Amino acid sequence: MATEQKIKELKRRYSLQLLNQKAVSGVGVEKTDDGNYVLAIHLNDSSPEALELPSELEKYPVKIIQQPEGFRKFSAETEK
């Protein structure tokens, strides 16, 4: 079972690496209907780079969320 804390730690370790990929506009933590947590990777489009994203990291599930209309991408430097 993936706890919120474990996924937050996973996000902290991988956010910068993921956000540096062209297709990725955001990385977050989401709770599933069954009470588990997943790392959510938000995409602006379905560019070829999106196909290279992992379905799991360190044995924890990753949820890919495509938003064709686009997300507003924030710089890692603006997150506090």
TADA-V515713 format. One line per field, one symbol per residue. ss: DSSP state (a for helix, b for strand, c for the rest). phi: phi as a letter, one per 30 degrees, with the letter a starting at -180 (. if undefined). burial: 1 if it has 16 or more other ideal C-beta (glycine too) atoms within 10 Angstrom, else 0. Layout:
ss = ???
phi = ???
burial = ???
//
This chain:
ss = cccaaaaaaaaaaaaaaaaccccbbbbbbbbcccccbbbbbbbccccaaaaacccbbccbbbbbbbcccccccccaaacc
phi = .cdeddddddeddceddddddeddcabbcbcddcjdcbdccccdacdedddcddcabhicdbccccbedjcddcdddddb
burial = 01000010011001100110001111101000000011111111000001000000100111010000000000000000
//
